[in-house]
């Protein structure tokens, strides 16, 4: 009979419970970081698609303005404004692309999986199963 056995077991159980709680806390933080990176990447993808569509429309307007300037029915300033706006949006696209690359790298680092441009991300289903 060892009278110190029960107290030592209690200490070991408490130590184990503390370690489990620390692991759960660390995993919660990791999951939150993965979630943040995942949804940031989805938001950047949506923002890029919107901006790309706007650029297509702006390019059409620019071509029309160039034709009108050539025909003499518009001032060159109108064309210059459209070209300046296209430059601004091109810069915004490049900034989004840089942020997407950085976010993909973070997500890959957190998950230990490759997350390149071909990796397709999708929103989780909101339907209850």
DSSP file (Angstrom, degrees, kcal/mol; ACC not computed):
  #  RESIDUE AA STRUCTURE BP1 BP2  ACC     N-H-->O    O-->H-N    N-H-->O    O-->H-N    TCO  KAPPA ALPHA  PHI   PSI    X-CA   Y-CA   Z-CA
    1    1 A X              0   0    0      0, 0.0     2,-0.6     0, 0.0     0, 0.0   0.000 360.0 360.0 360.0 129.7    0.0    0.0    0.0
    2    2 A X    >   -     0   0    0      1,-0.1     3,-1.5     2,-0.0     4,-0.4  -0.936 360.0-165.7-119.6 107.9    1.3    3.4   -1.1
    3    3 A X  T 3  S+     0   0    0     -2,-0.6     4,-0.4     1,-0.3     3,-0.1   0.682  88.8  56.2 -67.9 -15.7   -0.4    6.3    0.6
    4    4 A X  T 3> S+     0   0    0      1,-0.2     4,-2.0     2,-0.1    -1,-0.3   0.506  84.3  86.4 -92.5  -3.4    1.1    8.8   -1.9
    5    5 A X  H <> S+     0   0    0     -3,-1.5     4,-2.5     2,-0.2     5,-0.2   0.937  86.9  48.1 -63.9 -49.3   -0.3    7.0   -4.9
    6    6 A X  H  > S+     0   0    0     -4,-0.4     4,-2.2     1,-0.2    -1,-0.2   0.919 112.9  47.3 -61.7 -46.6   -3.7    8.7   -5.1
    7    7 A X  H  > S+     0   0    0     -4,-0.4     4,-2.2     2,-0.2    -1,-0.2   0.894 112.6  50.3 -63.8 -36.5   -2.4   12.3   -4.7
    8    8 A X  H  X S+     0   0    0     -4,-2.0     4,-2.4     2,-0.2    -2,-0.2   0.903 110.3  49.8 -66.7 -39.7    0.3   11.6   -7.4
    9    9 A X  H  X S+     0   0    0     -4,-2.5     4,-2.7     2,-0.2    -2,-0.2   0.898 109.9  51.3 -63.9 -39.9   -2.4   10.3   -9.7
   10   10 A X  H  X S+     0   0    0     -4,-2.2     4,-2.4     2,-0.2    -2,-0.2   0.906 110.4  48.8 -63.1 -41.4   -4.5   13.3   -9.1
   11   11 A X  H  X S+     0   0    0     -4,-2.2     4,-2.4     2,-0.2    -2,-0.2   0.916 112.4  48.2 -64.6 -42.6   -1.5   15.6   -9.9
   12   12 A X  H  X S+     0   0    0     -4,-2.4     4,-2.5     2,-0.2    -2,-0.2   0.898 111.5  49.8 -65.7 -40.5   -0.8   13.6  -13.1
   13   13 A X  H  X S+     0   0    0     -4,-2.7     4,-2.7     2,-0.2    -2,-0.2   0.919 112.1  48.3 -62.8 -43.1   -4.5   13.8  -14.1
   14   14 A X  H  X S+     0   0    0     -4,-2.4     4,-2.2     2,-0.2    -2,-0.2   0.892 111.8  49.7 -64.1 -39.5   -4.5   17.6  -13.5
   15   15 A X  H  X S+     0   0    0     -4,-2.4     4,-2.3     2,-0.2    -2,-0.2   0.907 111.8  48.6 -64.4 -42.3   -1.3   18.0  -15.5
   16   16 A X  H  X S+     0   0    0     -4,-2.5     4,-2.6     2,-0.2    -2,-0.2   0.912 111.1  49.7 -64.3 -43.5   -2.8   16.0  -18.3
   17   17 A X  H  X S+     0   0    0     -4,-2.7     4,-2.3     1,-0.2    -1,-0.2   0.887 110.7  50.5 -63.1 -38.9   -6.0   18.0  -18.3
   18   18 A X  H  X S+     0   0    0     -4,-2.2     4,-2.2     2,-0.2    -1,-0.2   0.918 111.0  48.3 -64.8 -43.4   -4.0   21.2  -18.3
   19   19 A X  H  X S+     0   0    0     -4,-2.3     4,-2.4     2,-0.2    -2,-0.2   0.907 111.1  50.8 -63.9 -41.6   -1.9   20.0  -21.3
   20   20 A X  H  X S+     0   0    0     -4,-2.6     4,-2.7     1,-0.2    -1,-0.2   0.913 109.4  50.8 -61.3 -42.3   -5.1   19.0  -23.1
   21   21 A X  H  X S+     0   0    0     -4,-2.3     4,-2.3     1,-0.2    -1,-0.2   0.890 110.0  50.1 -63.7 -39.1   -6.6   22.5  -22.5
   22   22 A X  H  X S+     0   0    0     -4,-2.2     4,-2.5     2,-0.2    -1,-0.2   0.912 110.9  48.9 -64.8 -42.3   -3.4   24.1  -23.9
   23   23 A X  H  X S+     0   0    0     -4,-2.4     4,-2.7     2,-0.2     5,-0.2   0.928 111.3  49.6 -63.4 -45.0   -3.5   21.9  -27.0
   24   24 A X  H  X S+     0   0    0     -4,-2.7     4,-2.3     1,-0.2    -2,-0.2   0.905 111.8  49.4 -60.6 -41.2   -7.2   22.8  -27.5
   25   25 A X  H  X S+     0   0    0     -4,-2.3     4,-2.1     2,-0.2    -2,-0.2   0.911 111.8  47.7 -63.5 -43.4   -6.4   26.5  -27.1
   26   26 A X  H  X S+     0   0    0     -4,-2.5     4,-2.3     1,-0.2    -2,-0.2   0.896 112.5  49.3 -65.6 -40.1   -3.6   26.3  -29.6
   27   27 A X  H  X S+     0   0    0     -4,-2.7     4,-3.0     2,-0.2    -2,-0.2   0.882 108.1  54.0 -66.4 -37.2   -5.7   24.4  -32.1
   28   28 A X  H  X S+     0   0    0     -4,-2.3     4,-2.4     2,-0.2    -2,-0.2   0.932 109.9  47.1 -61.5 -44.8   -8.5   26.9  -31.7
   29   29 A X  H  X S+     0   0    0     -4,-2.1     4,-2.2     2,-0.2    -2,-0.2   0.919 112.9  49.3 -61.8 -44.1   -6.0   29.7  -32.6
   30   30 A X  H  X S+     0   0    0     -4,-2.3     4,-2.4     1,-0.2    -2,-0.2   0.921 110.9  49.5 -62.0 -45.0   -4.7   27.7  -35.5
   31   31 A X  H  X S+     0   0    0     -4,-3.0     4,-2.8     1,-0.2    -1,-0.2   0.902 110.1  51.2 -61.4 -40.9   -8.3   27.1  -36.8
   32   32 A X  H  X S+     0   0    0     -4,-2.4     4,-2.7     2,-0.2    -1,-0.2   0.903 110.0  49.2 -64.5 -40.7   -9.1   30.8  -36.5
   33   33 A X  H  X S+     0   0    0     -4,-2.2     4,-2.4     2,-0.2    -2,-0.2   0.906 112.2  48.2 -64.9 -41.4   -6.0   31.8  -38.5
   34   34 A X  H  X S+     0   0    0     -4,-2.4     4,-2.8     2,-0.2    -2,-0.2   0.930 112.7  48.9 -63.6 -44.9   -6.9   29.2  -41.2
   35   35 A X  H  X S+     0   0    0     -4,-2.8     4,-2.6     2,-0.2     5,-0.3   0.921 111.1  49.7 -60.7 -45.2  -10.4   30.5  -41.3
   36   36 A X  H  X S+     0   0    0     -4,-2.7     4,-2.1     1,-0.2    -1,-0.2   0.929 114.1  44.6 -59.8 -46.7   -9.3   34.1  -41.5
   37   37 A X  H  X S+     0   0    0     -4,-2.4     4,-2.3     2,-0.2    -2,-0.2   0.906 113.1  51.9 -65.6 -41.5   -6.9   33.3  -44.4
   38   38 A X  H  X S+     0   0    0     -4,-2.8     4,-2.0     1,-0.2    -2,-0.2   0.946 114.5  40.3 -60.6 -51.3   -9.4   31.2  -46.2
   39   39 A X  H  X S+     0   0    0     -4,-2.6     4,-2.3     2,-0.2    -1,-0.2   0.813 112.6  55.7 -73.7 -28.9  -12.2   33.8  -46.2
   40   40 A X  H  X S+     0   0    0     -4,-2.1     4,-2.6    -5,-0.3    -1,-0.2   0.921 108.6  48.9 -63.9 -42.7   -9.7   36.7  -46.9
   41   41 A X  H  X S+     0   0    0     -4,-2.3     4,-2.4     2,-0.2    -2,-0.2   0.905 110.8  49.4 -64.0 -42.0   -8.7   34.8  -50.0
   42   42 A X  H  X S+     0   0    0     -4,-2.0     4,-2.2     2,-0.2    -1,-0.2   0.906 111.7  49.2 -63.3 -40.3  -12.3   34.2  -51.1
   43   43 A X  H  X S+     0   0    0     -4,-2.3     4,-2.6     2,-0.2    -2,-0.2   0.908 111.2  49.4 -65.0 -41.7  -13.0   37.9  -50.6
   44   44 A X  H  X S+     0   0    0     -4,-2.6     4,-2.6     2,-0.2    -2,-0.2   0.891 109.3  52.4 -64.4 -38.9   -9.9   38.9  -52.6
   45   45 A X  H  X S+     0   0    0     -4,-2.4     4,-2.2     2,-0.2    -2,-0.2   0.920 111.8  45.9 -62.0 -43.4  -11.0   36.5  -55.4
   46   46 A X  H  X S+     0   0    0     -4,-2.2     4,-2.2     2,-0.2    -2,-0.2   0.912 112.6  50.0 -66.0 -42.0  -14.4   38.2  -55.5
   47   47 A X  H  X S+     0   0    0     -4,-2.6     4,-2.4     1,-0.2    -2,-0.2   0.898 110.7  50.3 -62.8 -40.2  -12.9   41.6  -55.4
   48   48 A X  H  X S+     0   0    0     -4,-2.6     4,-2.7     2,-0.2    -2,-0.2   0.914 109.4  50.6 -65.0 -42.6  -10.6   40.7  -58.2
   49   49 A X  H  X S+     0   0    0     -4,-2.2     4,-2.1     2,-0.2    -2,-0.2   0.904 111.7  48.1 -62.7 -41.1  -13.4   39.3  -60.4
   50   50 A X  H  X S+     0   0    0     -4,-2.2     4,-2.1     2,-0.2    -1,-0.2   0.928 113.5  46.8 -63.7 -45.2  -15.4   42.5  -59.8
   51   51 A X  H  X S+     0   0    0     -4,-2.4     4,-2.2     1,-0.2    -2,-0.2   0.880 110.3  52.7 -66.6 -38.1  -12.5   44.7  -60.7
   52   52 A X  H  X S+     0   0    0     -4,-2.7     4,-1.9     2,-0.2    -1,-0.2   0.898 109.4  49.5 -64.4 -40.0  -11.6   42.6  -63.8
   53   53 A X  H  X S+     0   0    0     -4,-2.1     4,-2.0     1,-0.2    -2,-0.2   0.907 110.9  49.7 -64.8 -40.7  -15.2   43.0  -65.0
   54   54 A X  H  X S+     0   0    0     -4,-2.1     4,-2.6     1,-0.2    -2,-0.2   0.875 108.1  54.1 -64.6 -37.1  -15.1   46.8  -64.4
   55   55 A X  H  X S+     0   0    0     -4,-2.2     4,-2.5     2,-0.2    -1,-0.2   0.891 106.0  52.4 -64.8 -38.8  -11.8   46.9  -66.4
   56   56 A X  H  X S+     0   0    0     -4,-1.9     4,-1.8     2,-0.2    -2,-0.2   0.931 112.0  45.5 -61.9 -45.3  -13.4   45.2  -69.3
   57   57 A X  H  X S+     0   0    0     -4,-2.0     4,-2.2     1,-0.2    -2,-0.2   0.909 112.9  50.7 -63.3 -42.3  -16.2   47.7  -69.3
   58   58 A X  H  X S+     0   0    0     -4,-2.6     4,-2.4     1,-0.2    -2,-0.2   0.872 107.2  53.7 -65.2 -37.3  -13.7   50.6  -69.0
   59   59 A X  H  X S+     0   0    0     -4,-2.5     4,-2.4     2,-0.2    -1,-0.2   0.895 108.1  50.5 -64.1 -39.8  -11.6   49.2  -71.9
   60   60 A X  H  X S+     0   0    0     -4,-1.8     4,-2.2     2,-0.2    -2,-0.2   0.921 111.4  47.9 -62.9 -43.7  -14.8   49.3  -74.0
   61   61 A X  H  X S+     0   0    0     -4,-2.2     4,-2.6     1,-0.2    -2,-0.2   0.880 110.4  52.7 -63.5 -38.0  -15.4   52.9  -73.0
   62   62 A X  H  X S+     0   0    0     -4,-2.4     4,-2.5     2,-0.2    -2,-0.2   0.917 109.0  48.5 -64.7 -43.6  -11.8   53.8  -73.7
   63   63 A X  H  X S+     0   0    0     -4,-2.4     4,-2.1     2,-0.2    -1,-0.2   0.902 112.5  49.1 -63.3 -40.3  -12.0   52.3  -77.3
   64   64 A X  H  X S+     0   0    0     -4,-2.2     4,-2.4     2,-0.2    -2,-0.2   0.920 111.5  49.0 -63.8 -43.7  -15.2   54.2  -77.9
   65   65 A X  H  X S+     0   0    0     -4,-2.6     4,-2.7     2,-0.2    -2,-0.2   0.895 109.4  52.4 -63.5 -39.8  -13.7   57.4  -76.6
   66   66 A X  H  X S+     0   0    0     -4,-2.5     4,-2.4     2,-0.2    -1,-0.2   0.909 110.4  48.1 -62.7 -41.3  -10.6   56.9  -78.8
   67   67 A X  H  X S+     0   0    0     -4,-2.1     4,-2.1     2,-0.2    -2,-0.2   0.906 112.4  48.8 -64.2 -41.8  -12.9   56.5  -81.8
   68   68 A X  H  X>S+     0   0    0     -4,-2.4     5,-2.3     2,-0.2     6,-0.9   0.886 110.5  50.3 -66.8 -38.9  -14.8   59.6  -80.9
   69   69 A X  H ><5S+     0   0    0     -4,-2.7     3,-0.7     4,-0.2    -2,-0.2   0.930 111.1  49.2 -63.8 -44.1  -11.6   61.6  -80.4
   70   70 A X  H 3<5S+     0   0    0     -4,-2.4    -2,-0.2     1,-0.3    -1,-0.2   0.878 112.0  48.6 -60.9 -38.3  -10.4   60.4  -83.9
   71   71 A X  H 3<5S-     0   0    0     -4,-2.1    -1,-0.3    -5,-0.2    -2,-0.2   0.602 115.3-118.8 -78.8 -10.4  -13.8   61.4  -85.4
   72   72 A X  T <<5S+     0   0    0     -4,-0.8    -3,-0.2    -3,-0.7    -2,-0.1   0.580  85.4 111.4  86.4  10.0  -13.6   64.8  -83.7
   73   73 A X  S   <S+     0   0    0     -5,-2.3     2,-0.3    -6,-0.2    -4,-0.2   0.406  75.9  39.9 -98.2   3.5  -16.7   64.4  -81.6
   74   74 A X  S    S-     0   0    0     -6,-0.9     2,-0.2    -5,-0.1    -2,-0.2  -0.979  83.1-109.5-145.4 157.5  -14.9   64.2  -78.2
   75   75 A X    >>  -     0   0    0     -2,-0.3     3,-1.1     1,-0.1     4,-0.9  -0.556  25.7-121.4 -85.9 152.9  -12.0   65.9  -76.5
   76   76 A X  H 3> S+     0   0    0      1,-0.2     4,-2.4    -2,-0.2     5,-0.2   0.760 109.5  70.1 -62.9 -24.5   -8.7   64.1  -75.9
   77   77 A X  H 3> S+     0   0    0      1,-0.2     4,-2.3     2,-0.2    -1,-0.2   0.846  93.0  55.6 -62.9 -33.9   -9.2   64.9  -72.2
   78   78 A X  H <> S+     0   0    0     -3,-1.1     4,-1.9     2,-0.2    -1,-0.2   0.923 109.7  45.9 -63.0 -44.2  -12.0   62.3  -72.0
   79   79 A X  H  X S+     0   0    0     -4,-0.9     4,-2.4     1,-0.2    -2,-0.2   0.904 111.2  52.7 -64.5 -41.8   -9.7   59.7  -73.4
   80   80 A X  H  X S+     0   0    0     -4,-2.4     4,-2.4     1,-0.2    -2,-0.2   0.885 107.4  52.3 -63.1 -38.5   -7.0   60.7  -71.0
   81   81 A X  H  X S+     0   0    0     -4,-2.3     4,-2.3     2,-0.2    -1,-0.2   0.921 110.6  47.3 -63.1 -43.3   -9.4   60.4  -68.0
   82   82 A X  H  X S+     0   0    0     -4,-1.9     4,-2.2     1,-0.2    -2,-0.2   0.901 112.2  49.7 -65.5 -40.2  -10.4   56.9  -69.0
   83   83 A X  H  X S+     0   0    0     -4,-2.4     4,-2.2     2,-0.2    -1,-0.2   0.889 110.2  50.8 -66.5 -37.8   -6.8   55.9  -69.5
   84   84 A X  H  X S+     0   0    0     -4,-2.4     4,-2.3     2,-0.2    -2,-0.2   0.907 110.2  49.6 -64.8 -41.0   -5.9   57.3  -66.1
   85   85 A X  H  X S+     0   0    0     -4,-2.3     4,-2.4     1,-0.2    -2,-0.2   0.885 109.1  52.5 -65.1 -38.0   -8.7   55.3  -64.5
   86   86 A X  H  X S+     0   0    0     -4,-2.2     4,-2.4     2,-0.2    -2,-0.2   0.905 109.0  49.8 -63.5 -40.7   -7.5   52.2  -66.3
   87   87 A X  H  X S+     0   0    0     -4,-2.2     4,-2.3     2,-0.2    -2,-0.2   0.915 110.3  50.5 -62.5 -42.7   -4.1   52.7  -64.9
   88   88 A X  H  X S+     0   0    0     -4,-2.3     4,-1.9     1,-0.2    -2,-0.2   0.916 113.3  44.8 -61.9 -43.4   -5.5   53.2  -61.4
   89   89 A X  H  X S+     0   0    0     -4,-2.4     4,-2.4     2,-0.2    -1,-0.2   0.836 109.5  55.4 -72.7 -31.8   -7.5   50.0  -61.6
   90   90 A X  H  X S+     0   0    0     -4,-2.4     4,-2.3     2,-0.2    -1,-0.2   0.913 108.6  48.9 -63.3 -41.7   -4.6   48.1  -63.1
   91   91 A X  H  X S+     0   0    0     -4,-2.3     4,-2.1     2,-0.2    -2,-0.2   0.903 109.8  51.5 -63.6 -40.4   -2.6   49.1  -60.0
   92   92 A X  H  X S+     0   0    0     -4,-1.9     4,-2.4     2,-0.2    -2,-0.2   0.895 108.8  51.5 -63.2 -39.6   -5.5   48.0  -57.8
   93   93 A X  H  X S+     0   0    0     -4,-2.4     4,-2.7     2,-0.2    -2,-0.2   0.915 109.2  50.0 -62.4 -42.7   -5.5   44.6  -59.6
   94   94 A X  H  X S+     0   0    0     -4,-2.3     4,-2.2     1,-0.2    -2,-0.2   0.883 110.5  50.2 -64.5 -37.2   -1.8   44.2  -59.0
   95   95 A X  H  X S+     0   0    0     -4,-2.1     4,-2.3     2,-0.2    -1,-0.2   0.910 111.0  48.7 -66.4 -42.3   -2.2   45.0  -55.4
   96   96 A X  H  X S+     0   0    0     -4,-2.4     4,-2.6     2,-0.2    -2,-0.2   0.922 110.5  51.4 -62.3 -43.8   -5.0   42.4  -55.1
   97   97 A X  H  X S+     0   0    0     -4,-2.7     4,-2.4     2,-0.2    -2,-0.2   0.896 109.6  49.7 -61.6 -40.1   -2.8   39.9  -56.8
   98   98 A X  H  X S+     0   0    0     -4,-2.2     4,-2.3     2,-0.2    -1,-0.2   0.917 112.2  47.7 -64.3 -42.5    0.0   40.5  -54.4
   99   99 A X  H  X S+     0   0    0     -4,-2.3     4,-2.5     1,-0.2    -2,-0.2   0.871 110.5  52.4 -65.8 -36.4   -2.4   40.2  -51.4
  100  100 A X  H  X S+     0   0    0     -4,-2.6     4,-2.8     2,-0.2    -2,-0.2   0.923 109.3  49.0 -65.0 -43.8   -3.7   37.0  -52.9
  101  101 A X  H  X S+     0   0    0     -4,-2.4     4,-2.1     1,-0.2    -2,-0.2   0.929 113.5  47.0 -61.2 -44.1   -0.2   35.5  -53.3
  102  102 A X  H  X S+     0   0    0     -4,-2.3     4,-2.2     2,-0.2    -2,-0.2   0.914 113.5  47.7 -64.4 -42.6    0.6   36.4  -49.7
  103  103 A X  H  X S+     0   0    0     -4,-2.5     4,-2.8     1,-0.2    -2,-0.2   0.888 110.3  52.1 -67.6 -38.6   -2.7   35.0  -48.4
  104  104 A X  H  X S+     0   0    0     -4,-2.8     4,-2.6     2,-0.2    -1,-0.2   0.902 109.5  50.3 -62.1 -40.1   -2.2   31.8  -50.3
  105  105 A X  H  X S+     0   0    0     -4,-2.1     4,-2.3    -5,-0.2    -2,-0.2   0.909 111.4  48.1 -64.7 -41.4    1.3   31.4  -48.8
  106  106 A X  H  X S+     0   0    0     -4,-2.2     4,-2.5     2,-0.2    -2,-0.2   0.940 112.7  48.2 -63.3 -46.9   -0.1   32.0  -45.3
  107  107 A X  H  X S+     0   0    0     -4,-2.8     4,-2.2     1,-0.2     6,-0.3   0.900 112.1  49.3 -62.0 -41.3   -2.9   29.5  -45.9
  108  108 A X  H  X>S+     0   0    0     -4,-2.6     4,-2.2     1,-0.2     5,-0.6   0.904 111.8  49.3 -63.7 -41.2   -0.4   26.9  -47.3
  109  109 A X  H  <5S+     0   0    0     -4,-2.3    -2,-0.2     1,-0.2    -1,-0.2   0.901 113.4  45.9 -64.7 -41.6    1.9   27.4  -44.3
  110  110 A X  H  <5S+     0   0    0     -4,-2.5    -2,-0.2     1,-0.2    -1,-0.2   0.860 122.5  34.5 -71.0 -36.0   -1.0   27.0  -41.8
  111  111 A X  H  <5S-     0   0    0     -4,-2.2    -2,-0.2     2,-0.2    -1,-0.2   0.666  97.1-130.0 -95.3 -17.8   -2.5   23.9  -43.4
  112  112 A X  T  <5S+     0   0    0     -4,-2.2     2,-0.3     1,-0.3    -3,-0.2   0.706  72.1 112.4  74.7  17.8    0.7   22.3  -44.7
  113  113 A X  S   <S-     0   0    0     -5,-0.6     2,-0.3    -6,-0.3    -1,-0.3  -0.872  77.3 -98.0-122.6 156.2   -0.9   21.9  -48.1
  114  114 A X        -     0   0    0     -2,-0.3     2,-0.3    -3,-0.1    -9,-0.1  -0.568  35.5-179.6 -72.7 129.5   -0.2   23.4  -51.5
  115  115 A X        +     0   0    0     -2,-0.3    -7,-0.2   -11,-0.1     2,-0.1  -0.743  20.9 154.2-130.9  82.6   -2.5   26.4  -52.2
  116  116 A X    >   -     0   0    0     -2,-0.3     3,-1.4    -8,-0.0    -2,-0.0  -0.301  62.5 -80.8-100.9-171.5   -1.5   27.7  -55.6
  117  117 A X  T 3  S+     0   0    0      1,-0.3    -1,-0.0    -2,-0.1   -16,-0.0   0.755 128.1  55.1 -63.3 -24.6   -3.5   29.6  -58.3
  118  118 A X  T 3  S+     0   0    0      2,-0.1     2,-0.4     0, 0.0    -1,-0.3   0.622  80.5 107.3 -85.6 -11.8   -5.1   26.4  -59.5
  119  119 A X    <   -     0   0    0     -3,-1.4     2,-0.6     1,-0.1    -4,-0.0  -0.523  65.9-143.0 -68.8 124.4   -6.4   25.4  -56.1
  120  120 A X        -     0   0    0     -2,-0.4     2,-0.4     2,-0.0    -2,-0.1  -0.801  15.2-166.1 -95.8 121.5  -10.2   26.0  -56.1
  121  121 A X        -     0   0    0     -2,-0.6     2,-0.4   -80,-0.1   -83,-0.0  -0.839   6.5-173.8-104.4 143.7  -11.7   27.4  -53.0
  122  122 A X        -     0   0    0     -2,-0.4     2,-0.1     3,-0.0     3,-0.1  -0.983  30.0-104.8-137.2 148.2  -15.4   27.3  -52.3
  123  123 A X        -     0   0    0     -2,-0.4     3,-0.1     1,-0.1     2,-0.0  -0.430  46.0-106.2 -65.6 142.6  -17.6   28.7  -49.7
  124  124 A X        -     0   0    0      1,-0.1     2,-0.1    -2,-0.1    -1,-0.1  -0.366  42.5 -93.4 -67.3 153.4  -18.9   26.1  -47.3
  125  125 A X        -     0   0    0      1,-0.1    -1,-0.1    -3,-0.1    -3,-0.0  -0.443  26.5-156.6 -67.7 137.5  -22.6   25.1  -47.7
  126  126 A X        +     0   0    0     -2,-0.1     2,-0.3    -3,-0.1    -1,-0.1   0.451  60.9 107.7 -94.7  -1.9  -24.9   27.0  -45.4
  127  127 A X  S    S-     0   0    0      1,-0.1     2,-0.2     2,-0.0    -2,-0.1  -0.566  75.7-117.0 -77.8 138.2  -27.5   24.3  -45.5
  128  128 A X              0   0    0     -2,-0.3    -1,-0.1     1,-0.1    -2,-0.1  -0.523 360.0 360.0 -73.0 138.9  -28.0   22.3  -42.4
  129  129 A X              0   0    0     -2,-0.2    -1,-0.1     0, 0.0    -2,-0.0   0.438 360.0 360.0 -99.1 360.0  -27.2   18.6  -42.9
